Amino acid sequence: MASRPSERRMMTLATLGPVGFLRPAPGSWGSAAALVMGAGLAFLSPRLLEIAALVVCILGTMAAGIYQRETGRHDAGEVVIDEVAGQWIALLVVPLDWRWYLAAFLLFRVFDILKPGPVRMAEKLPGGVGVMADDIVAGVFAAVCLLIIQWGIGSQWGLAG
C-alpha cells in the first residue's frame, strides 16, 4: 500500500475516509456526503462551492489514480471522490433549497448508475481520469436537466424572459 504520507492522504481522500467503505451502495453514501458538504459550502458562498468543485475534480483525479495504482483495481467501489465531483457539479445550478438538492441528488444518481452513452464512454478513459470523468459527465447531465426543469417552471409561471 501507499508508503509515503502524501500518498496515504490521497488514498484517504479517494474514499472520503470511511465513507467509501459504507455498505450497501458506497456511491450513494458518497453522493449523500457530498450533498451535505456541498450545502455547507453553498451556504457560506456559492462561489466557494464552485471553487471546491474544481479543486475536487483535480485532486480527485490524482487521488483516484494513486488508489488505482496502489491497489491494482480500476474504479474500485470504495473510491467515492468521483461522486463528490459529480454531485457538486449538479448542485452548482440549483438554489440552496432542500427540494432542489434532493432533485440534484436523484438525477445525479440516475445518470451515474445508468451510465447513458457519453457517461459510459468517459468511464473507459485510463487511470484516475476515467474514474472521475464518468461522474463529472453524469453531474453535467444532471445539471442540464435541472436547468431545463428550472426553465420549464419559470416559463409555466411566467418567470422566464
TORPA-4810 file (N, C-alpha, C, O; in nm, 3 decimals):
<nodes>
NODE_1_0.084_-0.119_0.000_0.000_0.000_0.000_0.088_0.124_0.000_0.210_0.115_0.008_M
NODE_2_0.023_0.239_-0.009_0.093_0.367_-0.019_0.194_0.382_0.095_0.163_0.365_0.213_A
NODE_3_0.315_0.415_0.055_0.421_0.423_0.155_0.442_0.565_0.206_0.470_0.585_0.324_S
NODE_4_0.429_0.661_0.120_0.453_0.799_0.163_0.328_0.857_0.226_0.216_0.823_0.186_R
NODE_5_0.346_0.946_0.325_0.228_1.009_0.388_0.138_1.080_0.288_0.015_1.074_0.302_P
NODE_6_0.195_1.145_0.189_0.112_1.216_0.092_0.026_1.118_0.011_-0.088_1.149_-0.022_S
NODE_7_0.081_1.001_-0.020_0.003_0.901_-0.092_-0.108_0.845_-0.003_-0.219_0.821_-0.050_E
NODE_8_-0.078_0.824_0.123_-0.181_0.775_0.216_-0.294_0.877_0.229_-0.411_0.839_0.234_R
NODE_9_-0.260_1.006_0.234_-0.364_1.110_0.241_-0.450_1.110_0.114_-0.572_1.126_0.121_R
NODE_10_-0.386_1.092_-0.001_-0.461_1.091_-0.126_-0.552_0.968_-0.133_-0.663_0.977_-0.185_M
NODE_11_-0.508_0.855_-0.081_-0.593_0.737_-0.080_-0.711_0.757_0.015_-0.821_0.709_-0.012_M
NODE_12_-0.687_0.826_0.125_-0.796_0.859_0.218_-0.894_0.955_0.152_-1.015_0.942_0.169_T
NODE_13_-0.842_1.051_0.076_-0.929_1.143_0.002_-1.013_1.065_-0.099_-1.132_1.091_-0.114_L
NODE_14_-0.951_0.970_-0.168_-1.022_0.893_-0.270_-1.146_0.824_-0.214_-1.248_0.813_-0.282_A
NODE_15_-1.138_0.779_-0.089_-1.251_0.708_-0.027_-1.332_0.795_0.068_-1.427_0.748_0.130_T
NODE_16_-1.294_0.922_0.078_-1.354_1.012_0.178_-1.346_0.949_0.316_-1.444_0.946_0.391_L
NODE_17_-1.229_0.899_0.348_-1.211_0.833_0.476_-1.297_0.708_0.481_-1.286_0.622_0.393_G
NODE_18_-1.382_0.696_0.580_-1.464_0.575_0.593_-1.586_0.571_0.502_-1.647_0.465_0.488_P
NODE_19_-1.623_0.681_0.441_-1.748_0.687_0.365_-1.750_0.584_0.252_-1.853_0.520_0.229_V
NODE_20_-1.640_0.568_0.182_-1.636_0.474_0.071_-1.651_0.328_0.111_-1.675_0.242_0.027_G
NODE_21_-1.636_0.302_0.240_-1.646_0.164_0.288_-1.784_0.133_0.347_-1.808_0.022_0.394_F
NODE_22_-1.875_0.231_0.344_-2.011_0.207_0.391_-2.084_0.119_0.291_-2.066_0.133_0.170_L
NODE_23_-2.166_0.029_0.340_-2.242_-0.062_0.256_-2.387_-0.058_0.299_-2.415_-0.031_0.416_R
NODE_24_-2.479_-0.084_0.211_-2.460_-0.106_0.068_-2.445_0.028_-0.006_-2.460_0.134_0.054_P
NODE_25_-2.416_0.020_-0.133_-2.414_0.135_-0.224_-2.320_0.247_-0.180_-2.366_0.357_-0.148_A
NODE_26_-2.189_0.222_-0.177_-2.096_0.326_-0.135_-2.105_0.453_-0.221_-2.080_0.563_-0.171_P
NODE_27_-2.139_0.439_-0.349_-2.154_0.558_-0.433_-2.266_0.649_-0.386_-2.254_0.771_-0.390_G
NODE_28_-2.374_0.590_-0.341_-2.485_0.671_-0.289_-2.446_0.736_-0.157_-2.483_0.851_-0.131_S
NODE_29_-2.372_0.664_-0.074_-2.323_0.724_0.051_-2.229_0.840_0.020_-2.235_0.944_0.086_W
NODE_30_-2.143_0.822_-0.080_-2.052_0.930_-0.119_-2.128_1.051_-0.171_-2.093_1.165_-0.140_G
NODE_31_-2.232_1.026_-0.250_-2.315_1.136_-0.302_-2.389_1.206_-0.189_-2.403_1.329_-0.190_S
NODE_32_-2.438_1.130_-0.092_-2.508_1.190_0.022_-2.412_1.277_0.104_-2.448_1.386_0.147_A
NODE_33_-2.291_1.227_0.126_-2.191_1.308_0.198_-2.159_1.435_0.119_-2.145_1.542_0.176_A
NODE_34_-2.149_1.421_-0.013_-2.123_1.537_-0.099_-2.236_1.638_-0.090_-2.212_1.759_-0.092_A
NODE_35_-2.358_1.590_-0.082_-2.475_1.677_-0.070_-2.465_1.764_0.056_-2.487_1.885_0.051_L
NODE_36_-2.433_1.701_0.167_-2.422_1.773_0.294_-2.306_1.873_0.289_-2.321_1.989_0.328_V
NODE_37_-2.189_1.826_0.241_-2.074_1.917_0.231_-2.102_2.031_0.133_-2.066_2.146_0.159_M
NODE_38_-2.166_1.997_0.021_-2.198_2.100_-0.078_-2.293_2.204_-0.024_-2.279_2.322_-0.055_G
NODE_39_-2.391_2.162_0.056_-2.485_2.257_0.117_-2.410_2.351_0.210_-2.437_2.471_0.213_A
NODE_40_-2.317_2.296_0.287_-2.238_2.380_0.377_-2.154_2.482_0.301_-2.147_2.598_0.340_G
NODE_41_-2.091_2.438_0.193_-2.011_2.530_0.112_-2.098_2.637_0.047_-2.064_2.755_0.049_L
NODE_42_-2.211_2.595_-0.011_-2.301_2.690_-0.078_-2.359_2.789_0.022_-2.380_2.906_-0.011_A
NODE_43_-2.386_2.743_0.143_-2.437_2.833_0.247_-2.335_2.942_0.277_-2.371_3.059_0.294_F
NODE_44_-2.208_2.904_0.283_-2.103_3.003_0.307_-2.088_3.097_0.188_-2.076_3.218_0.204_L
NODE_45_-2.089_3.038_0.067_-2.079_3.117_-0.056_-2.093_3.025_-0.177_-2.023_2.924_-0.186_S
NODE_46_-2.183_3.058_-0.269_-2.192_2.977_-0.391_-2.058_2.970_-0.466_-2.026_2.868_-0.527_P
NODE_47_-1.983_3.076_-0.460_-1.851_3.080_-0.525_-1.758_2.975_-0.462_-1.676_2.915_-0.532_R
NODE_48_-1.771_2.955_-0.333_-1.689_2.856_-0.262_-1.719_2.715_-0.315_-1.628_2.635_-0.332_L
NODE_49_-1.845_2.686_-0.340_-1.881_2.557_-0.397_-1.821_2.541_-0.537_-1.774_2.433_-0.572_L
NODE_50_-1.822_2.646_-0.616_-1.763_2.641_-0.750_-1.614_2.609_-0.743_-1.565_2.522_-0.815_E
NODE_51_-1.545_2.679_-0.657_-1.400_2.657_-0.642_-1.373_2.517_-0.590_-1.284_2.448_-0.640_I
NODE_52_-1.449_2.475_-0.490_-1.430_2.342_-0.432_-1.455_2.232_-0.537_-1.384_2.132_-0.539_A
NODE_53_-1.555_2.251_-0.622_-1.584_2.152_-0.726_-1.465_2.138_-0.821_-1.428_2.027_-0.859_A
NODE_54_-1.407_2.249_-0.859_-1.290_2.246_-0.946_-1.172_2.177_-0.877_-1.104_2.094_-0.938_L
NODE_55_-1.148_2.211_-0.752_-1.038_2.151_-0.676_-1.058_2.001_-0.662_-0.963_1.924_-0.676_V
NODE_56_-1.181_1.959_-0.633_-1.209_1.815_-0.618_-1.190_1.742_-0.751_-1.142_1.629_-0.752_V
NODE_57_-1.227_1.805_-0.861_-1.204_1.741_-0.991_-1.055_1.715_-1.014_-1.016_1.609_-1.062_C
NODE_58_-0.973_1.811_-0.979_-0.828_1.798_-0.999_-0.766_1.701_-0.898_-0.700_1.604_-0.936_I
NODE_59_-0.789_1.727_-0.769_-0.730_1.640_-0.667_-0.790_1.499_-0.671_-0.720_1.401_-0.645_L
NODE_60_-0.917_1.491_-0.703_-0.982_1.360_-0.712_-0.922_1.274_-0.822_-0.908_1.153_-0.805_G
NODE_61_-0.887_1.335_-0.933_-0.823_1.262_-1.042_-0.689_1.205_-0.995_-0.656_1.090_-1.023_T
NODE_62_-0.614_1.287_-0.925_-0.485_1.241_-0.872_-0.507_1.130_-0.769_-0.440_1.027_-0.773_M
NODE_63_-0.600_1.151_-0.676_-0.626_1.055_-0.570_-0.675_0.921_-0.626_-0.630_0.815_-0.584_A
NODE_64_-0.766_0.927_-0.721_-0.819_0.804_-0.782_-0.709_0.730_-0.856_-0.704_0.607_-0.854_A
NODE_65_-0.621_0.804_-0.922_-0.509_0.742_-0.992_-0.413_0.673_-0.897_-0.365_0.562_-0.924_G
NODE_66_-0.384_0.737_-0.785_-0.297_0.676_-0.684_-0.363_0.553_-0.626_-0.298_0.449_-0.610_I
NODE_67_-0.491_0.562_-0.595_-0.564_0.447_-0.539_-0.559_0.330_-0.637_-0.535_0.216_-0.597_Y
NODE_68_-0.582_0.358_-0.763_-0.579_0.252_-0.864_-0.440_0.191_-0.873_-0.426_0.068_-0.877_Q
NODE_69_-0.338_0.274_-0.877_-0.200_0.224_-0.886_-0.164_0.137_-0.766_-0.103_0.031_-0.781_R
NODE_70_-0.203_0.182_-0.646_-0.164_0.111_-0.524_-0.243_-0.017_-0.501_-0.191_-0.112_-0.442_E
NODE_71_-0.367_-0.022_-0.548_-0.450_-0.140_-0.525_-0.457_-0.231_-0.648_-0.493_-0.348_-0.636_T
NODE_72_-0.423_-0.178_-0.765_-0.434_-0.254_-0.888_-0.577_-0.271_-0.936_-0.605_-0.355_-1.021_G
NODE_73_-0.669_-0.190_-0.881_-0.812_-0.200_-0.917_-0.858_-0.070_-0.981_-0.838_0.038_-0.926_R
NODE_74_-0.920_-0.081_-1.098_-0.973_0.037_-1.167_-1.114_0.065_-1.117_-1.199_-0.025_-1.114_H
NODE_75_-1.138_0.187_-1.078_-1.269_0.234_-1.032_-1.325_0.144_-0.920_-1.438_0.096_-0.928_D
NODE_76_-1.244_0.124_-0.818_-1.285_0.045_-0.703_-1.409_0.107_-0.640_-1.422_0.230_-0.635_A
NODE_77_-1.499_0.025_-0.593_-1.625_0.071_-0.537_-1.609_0.167_-0.421_-1.692_0.256_-0.402_G
NODE_78_-1.503_0.150_-0.343_-1.484_0.238_-0.227_-1.432_0.377_-0.263_-1.432_0.466_-0.178_E
NODE_79_-1.388_0.396_-0.386_-1.344_0.529_-0.430_-1.470_0.611_-0.459_-1.543_0.581_-0.554_V
NODE_80_-1.495_0.713_-0.377_-1.617_0.792_-0.392_-1.589_0.942_-0.413_-1.682_1.022_-0.417_V
NODE_81_-1.464_0.979_-0.428_-1.433_1.120_-0.454_-1.494_1.162_-0.588_-1.524_1.279_-0.608_I
NODE_82_-1.510_1.067_-0.678_-1.573_1.097_-0.807_-1.720_1.134_-0.789_-1.773_1.217_-0.863_D
NODE_83_-1.786_1.071_-0.692_-1.925_1.108_-0.662_-1.932_1.250_-0.609_-2.027_1.323_-0.640_E
NODE_84_-1.835_1.290_-0.530_-1.833_1.428_-0.478_-1.826_1.526_-0.594_-1.902_1.623_-0.599_V
NODE_85_-1.735_1.502_-0.687_-1.719_1.593_-0.801_-1.848_1.602_-0.882_-1.896_1.712_-0.911_A
NODE_86_-1.904_1.487_-0.918_-2.026_1.488_-0.999_-2.144_1.551_-0.927_-2.221_1.627_-0.985_G
NODE_87_-2.158_1.518_-0.798_-2.270_1.573_-0.721_-2.258_1.723_-0.708_-2.357_1.795_-0.723_Q
NODE_88_-2.137_1.772_-0.682_-2.118_1.917_-0.669_-2.144_1.989_-0.800_-2.195_2.101_-0.799_W
NODE_89_-2.110_1.928_-0.912_-2.140_1.989_-1.042_-2.292_2.005_-1.057_-2.339_2.109_-1.101_I
NODE_90_-2.366_1.902_-1.021_-2.513_1.911_-1.028_-2.567_2.020_-0.936_-2.664_2.088_-0.970_A
NODE_91_-2.505_2.037_-0.819_-2.553_2.138_-0.723_-2.524_2.281_-0.767_-2.589_2.375_-0.720_L
NODE_92_-2.429_2.298_-0.856_-2.389_2.434_-0.896_-2.502_2.513_-0.961_-2.498_2.636_-0.961_L
NODE_93_-2.602_2.445_-1.016_-2.705_2.515_-1.093_-2.837_2.531_-1.018_-2.933_2.584_-1.073_V
NODE_94_-2.843_2.487_-0.893_-2.969_2.495_-0.819_-2.957_2.587_-0.698_-2.848_2.606_-0.644_V
NODE_95_-3.070_2.644_-0.657_-3.068_2.726_-0.535_-3.049_2.638_-0.412_-3.075_2.517_-0.415_P
NODE_96_-3.004_2.699_-0.306_-2.983_2.628_-0.179_-3.119_2.604_-0.115_-3.163_2.681_-0.029_L
NODE_97_-3.184_2.496_-0.157_-3.317_2.459_-0.113_-3.322_2.307_-0.111_-3.280_2.244_-0.209_D
NODE_98_-3.371_2.247_-0.007_-3.365_2.102_0.008_-3.434_2.028_-0.107_-3.392_1.918_-0.143_W
NODE_99_-3.539_2.088_-0.164_-3.609_2.021_-0.274_-3.521_2.013_-0.399_-3.516_1.911_-0.466_R
NODE_100_-3.452_2.122_-0.428_-3.361_2.123_-0.542_-3.241_2.033_-0.517_-3.192_1.967_-0.609_W
NODE_101_-3.194_2.030_-0.393_-3.081_1.942_-0.359_-3.122_1.795_-0.371_-3.044_1.712_-0.417_Y
NODE_102_-3.243_1.763_-0.330_-3.292_1.626_-0.345_-3.303_1.590_-0.494_-3.265_1.480_-0.534_L
NODE_103_-3.355_1.682_-0.575_-3.365_1.658_-0.719_-3.225_1.639_-0.780_-3.206_1.551_-0.864_A
NODE_104_-3.129_1.721_-0.738_-2.991_1.709_-0.788_-2.931_1.574_-0.748_-2.864_1.510_-0.829_A
NODE_105_-2.957_1.532_-0.625_-2.907_1.402_-0.579_-2.965_1.290_-0.664_-2.891_1.205_-0.713_F
NODE_106_-3.096_1.290_-0.681_-3.163_1.182_-0.754_-3.120_1.177_-0.900_-3.091_1.070_-0.954_L
NODE_107_-3.117_1.294_-0.965_-3.078_1.297_-1.106_-2.932_1.254_-1.124_-2.901_1.178_-1.216_L
NODE_108_-2.844_1.300_-1.037_-2.705_1.259_-1.049_-2.692_1.108_-1.031_-2.622_1.042_-1.108_F
NODE_109_-2.760_1.052_-0.932_-2.751_0.907_-0.908_-2.805_0.830_-1.028_-2.748_0.728_-1.067_R
NODE_110_-2.915_0.877_-1.088_-2.971_0.808_-1.205_-2.868_0.804_-1.318_-2.844_0.698_-1.376_V
NODE_111_-2.808_0.918_-1.349_-2.709_0.921_-1.458_-2.584_0.842_-1.422_-2.524_0.779_-1.509_F
NODE_112_-2.545_0.844_-1.297_-2.425_0.772_-1.255_-2.447_0.621_-1.259_-2.357_0.545_-1.295_D
NODE_113_-2.566_0.577_-1.223_-2.595_0.433_-1.220_-2.626_0.379_-1.360_-2.575_0.273_-1.398_I
NODE_114_-2.709_0.451_-1.436_-2.749_0.402_-1.569_-2.640_0.422_-1.675_-2.635_0.347_-1.772_L
NODE_115_-2.555_0.519_-1.656_-2.443_0.548_-1.746_-2.483_0.551_-1.894_-2.437_0.469_-1.973_K
NODE_116_-2.568_0.648_-1.931_-2.602_0.661_-2.074_-2.478_0.698_-2.156_-2.383_0.758_-2.103_P
NODE_117_-2.479_0.663_-2.283_-2.372_0.684_-2.380_-2.245_0.756_-2.338_-2.145_0.691_-2.307_G
NODE_118_-2.247_0.889_-2.334_-2.124_0.963_-2.303_-2.068_0.934_-2.163_-1.947_0.942_-2.142_P
NODE_119_-2.154_0.901_-2.069_-2.107_0.868_-1.934_-2.027_0.739_-1.940_-1.919_0.730_-1.882_V
NODE_120_-2.080_0.640_-2.009_-2.010_0.511_-2.023_-1.880_0.527_-2.100_-1.780_0.464_-2.067_R
NODE_121_-1.881_0.611_-2.203_-1.758_0.634_-2.281_-1.651_0.700_-2.195_-1.534_0.663_-2.203_M
NODE_122_-1.690_0.796_-2.112_-1.594_0.865_-2.026_-1.531_0.769_-1.926_-1.415_0.784_-1.889_A
NODE_123_-1.608_0.672_-1.883_-1.562_0.573_-1.785_-1.445_0.490_-1.838_-1.365_0.437_-1.761_E
NODE_124_-1.435_0.480_-1.970_-1.332_0.396_-2.031_-1.196_0.466_-2.042_-1.098_0.404_-2.082_K
NODE_125_-1.190_0.594_-2.007_-1.062_0.664_-2.010_-0.969_0.601_-1.907_-1.015_0.546_-1.807_L
NODE_126_-0.839_0.609_-1.929_-0.745_0.541_-1.840_-0.724_0.612_-1.706_-0.741_0.733_-1.694_P
NODE_127_-0.685_0.532_-1.607_-0.641_0.585_-1.478_-0.745_0.664_-1.403_-0.866_0.642_-1.416_G
NODE_128_-0.695_0.758_-1.323_-0.782_0.843_-1.242_-0.875_0.928_-1.326_-0.983_0.966_-1.281_G
NODE_129_-0.834_0.960_-1.448_-0.919_1.040_-1.537_-1.049_0.965_-1.565_-1.157_1.024_-1.559_V
NODE_130_-1.039_0.836_-1.596_-1.159_0.757_-1.624_-1.248_0.740_-1.502_-1.371_0.741_-1.514_G
NODE_131_-1.186_0.726_-1.385_-1.263_0.713_-1.261_-1.347_0.839_-1.239_-1.464_0.830_-1.204_V
NODE_132_-1.286_0.954_-1.260_-1.354_1.081_-1.235_-1.445_1.123_-1.349_-1.552_1.179_-1.326_M
NODE_133_-1.404_1.096_-1.473_-1.473_1.153_-1.589_-1.619_1.109_-1.600_-1.705_1.191_-1.634_A
NODE_134_-1.649_0.982_-1.573_-1.788_0.940_-1.589_-1.880_1.011_-1.490_-1.993_1.044_-1.523_D
NODE_135_-1.830_1.036_-1.369_-1.914_1.106_-1.270_-1.924_1.255_-1.302_-2.027_1.318_-1.276_D
NODE_136_-1.819_1.310_-1.358_-1.824_1.451_-1.399_-1.927_1.467_-1.511_-2.007_1.561_-1.509_I
NODE_137_-1.925_1.377_-1.608_-2.023_1.383_-1.717_-2.164_1.359_-1.662_-2.258_1.427_-1.703_V
NODE_138_-2.179_1.264_-1.571_-2.312_1.240_-1.509_-2.358_1.366_-1.436_-2.477_1.399_-1.440_A
NODE_139_-2.267_1.436_-1.368_-2.301_1.560_-1.300_-2.344_1.669_-1.397_-2.438_1.744_-1.369_G
NODE_140_-2.277_1.676_-1.511_-2.315_1.775_-1.613_-2.453_1.742_-1.669_-2.535_1.832_-1.687_V
NODE_141_-2.480_1.614_-1.697_-2.613_1.574_-1.744_-2.721_1.612_-1.643_-2.825_1.665_-1.680_F
NODE_142_-2.695_1.583_-1.517_-2.792_1.618_-1.413_-2.813_1.768_-1.407_-2.926_1.815_-1.393_A
NODE_143_-2.704_1.845_-1.418_-2.713_1.991_-1.414_-2.797_2.044_-1.532_-2.880_2.133_-1.515_A
NODE_144_-2.775_1.988_-1.649_-2.853_2.030_-1.767_-3.001_2.001_-1.744_-3.086_2.086_-1.773_V
NODE_145_-3.033_1.884_-1.693_-3.174_1.851_-1.664_-3.233_1.948_-1.562_-3.347_1.993_-1.576_C
NODE_146_-3.156_1.979_-1.460_-3.204_2.072_-1.357_-3.228_2.212_-1.414_-3.324_2.279_-1.378_L
NODE_147_-3.141_2.254_-1.504_-3.161_2.385_-1.569_-3.287_2.384_-1.656_-3.362_2.481_-1.658_L
NODE_148_-3.309_2.274_-1.727_-3.429_2.262_-1.810_-3.554_2.264_-1.722_-3.653_2.329_-1.756_I
NODE_149_-3.550_2.194_-1.611_-3.664_2.194_-1.518_-3.689_2.335_-1.465_-3.803_2.380_-1.458_I
NODE_150_-3.583_2.405_-1.428_-3.599_2.542_-1.379_-3.656_2.632_-1.486_-3.743_2.715_-1.459_Q
NODE_151_-3.609_2.617_-1.609_-3.661_2.696_-1.719_-3.809_2.665_-1.741_-3.890_2.755_-1.762_W
NODE_152_-3.844_2.535_-1.735_-3.983_2.495_-1.753_-4.073_2.550_-1.644_-4.184_2.596_-1.672_G
NODE_153_-4.027_2.546_-1.522_-4.105_2.602_-1.411_-4.119_2.753_-1.428_-4.227_2.809_-1.407_I
NODE_154_-4.011_2.818_-1.465_-4.015_2.963_-1.486_-4.108_3.002_-1.599_-4.181_3.100_-1.588_G
NODE_155_-4.108_2.925_-1.709_-4.196_2.952_-1.822_-4.342_2.929_-1.784_-4.430_3.006_-1.821_S
NODE_156_-4.365_2.822_-1.708_-4.501_2.790_-1.666_-4.558_2.900_-1.578_-4.677_2.931_-1.586_Q
NODE_157_-4.473_2.959_-1.496_-4.520_3.062_-1.402_-4.495_3.204_-1.454_-4.510_3.302_-1.381_W
NODE_158_-4.457_3.212_-1.581_-4.435_3.345_-1.639_-4.310_3.413_-1.586_-4.301_3.536_-1.586_G
NODE_159_-4.212_3.334_-1.542_-4.090_3.393_-1.486_-3.977_3.401_-1.586_-3.880_3.473_-1.565_L
NODE_160_-3.987_3.326_-1.698_-3.880_3.325_-1.798_-3.896_3.444_-1.893_-4.007_3.492_-1.918_A
NODE_161_-3.783_3.488_-1.945_-3.783_3.605_-2.033_-3.811_3.577_-2.173_-3.814_3.669_-2.255_G
</nodes>
